[in-house]
Amino acid sequence: MNIKRCGIYIACLDPVIGKEISKTRPVVIISNDINNKYAGTVTVLPITSKNLNKIYPFEVFLPRGEGNLPKDSKVRADQIRTLDKSRIISELGIIESQYIKKIEKAMTIHLDI
């Protein structure tokens, strides 16, 4: 599978510990394409369709259909994870640049950089 930055993929995040976001779910790839091509890992942000009534500064709302998401969702920049590529199950779609800019801002806020 050719994994690309800004792509939405289905990934298995289990097993987890404590407050780490779990289950098989959509994730957005945030690692660069050189890493994605040559490394055995990718860095992702999980996507959830829960608790959409509040969007924090480290979260980004994505409407249903964006990147082929089946439901309104949000990206959780506070849950940055590096995954082995074997956890990536399938490709869902690509996020538009307007949302990528918002995701990058959310990561900047979360990491205070």
Secondary structure by P-SEA (a helix, b strand, c coil): ccccccbbbbbbcccccccccccbbbbbbcccccccccccbbbbbbbbccccccccccbbbbccccccccccccccccbbbbbcccccccccccccaaaaaaaaaaaaaaacc
